[in-house]
């Protein structure tokens, strides 16, 4: 984008639209059939220094169009119905990074192989989604790569989360397996997909909607990790009155805005036992007569889910150490 930054002119019309793409300081805003490249008011960044991106894909905004170059100047961000955000990494570690706003469901894409299934990543995403009132589901992709040795782990993962009430789909983009069910699950909704690099998110969307022609990449045979072919989140319209946000691959999902004492309530398999513990402030870690730990020992709660809970609990304690 080489156009000069728009100015907040009073003679341009005020329009409302949806942010469909965010690349640096520029935003594509869909207004009817028109896409308007736009910038935002400086005040949004000045007043929200705790967040890496005050405006996210999916946000509804008001903008003023500059007559001279037909670019927009975002003057207002409408209230969100929900959002999915994580702790930023790198130089802005600890700040909030909003992945997407105003969606009906977030789907975590996990690959059977290349890269391997990662339940810990999935559990962090599910907690983050629950804490921010975003319904979530699981897509187990690349099932064409599944061997007999993989089958027990894949079936265990499928049943574990389906039993908890999460929608679980199995797909293969290359073999076009499960696409009809995926299309039905997306129907009439604004969906977002996320997951580790290389899990096949963009390839899956291309199989679902070939006209998208999203850029795809390969997975290293040495590290079993994918490359970041999707560099920024983007909202796409599908042909069946549904929408999907393709997000960049992430290797870690840092949970935000959850106090350690509240964490178990975001695990639907742990929360029924919380009030049966001996101590009202039980962390389900080391305390005696813990109903959650007893449920794990009986097999009523999957041991790996409890381990995920403990790992997230520890990360939250470290993050909130001064307060906690």
Protein Blocks (a to p, Z undefined) as FASTA:
>chain_A
ZZdcddddfkbccdddddfbdehjaccddehjbccdddddfklmmmmmmbfblbaghiac
dddddfklopacdfbdcddfbdcddddehjlgoiacdfbghifbdcddddfbhpaddfkl
mmmmmmmmmmnopacddddehklmpcfklmmmmmmmmmmmmmnopacddddfklogoklm
mmmmmgopacddeddehilmmmmmmmmmmmnopacddddfklopacdfblbdcddddfko
pacddddddfbdcdehiafklmmmmmmklmmmmmmpmblkbghlmbghifklmmmmnopa
cfklmmmmmmmmmmmmmmmmmmZZ
